[in-house]
Amino acid sequence: MSGNGRLERGELCDDGNNAAGDACPADCREPVTPAVCGNGAVESGEACDDGNTTALDGCSPTCQLEPVPVPTANAGCGCAVAGAAGGSVFSLLLLALAALRRKRR
């Protein structure tokens, strides 16, 4: 009997309820693996996962989209380069666009 808190024949998990979206689905057949932020795979509850937990690189340490600081001509590009080294394609794109804009000026 699913949801009674006891692992019985045919069940792979039983968390004591029939609620969906928790550690064990209502049918108790396959346990739900929680999302792991920073593993490079976008999983349930994540808007992004760039393979790291670095802040300000386009994907936050909690795997939600975030703005990326665009370096100014006077500030250099150290802040964006640090995020880009972590694997953020979005950060690399912003760096390339900033470099093109500087060349045209």
URZIPE-V144156 format. One record per backbone hydrogen bond with DSSP energy under -0.5 kcal/mol. CO is the residue of the C=O (numbers start at 0). NH is the residue of the N-H. If there is no record, write none. Layout:
CO&NH  CO&NH
This chain:
0&3  5&7  7&10  18&21  22&31  24&27  27&11  27&12  29&24  31&33  34&36  35&38  40&42  42&45  53&56  57&65  59&62  62&46  62&47  63&59  66&68  68&70  71&75  76&80  77&81  78&82  79&83  80&84  81&85  82&85  82&87  83&86  86&88  87&91  88&92  89&93  90&94  91&95  92&96  93&97  94&98  95&99  96&100  97&101  98&102  99&103  100&104  101&104
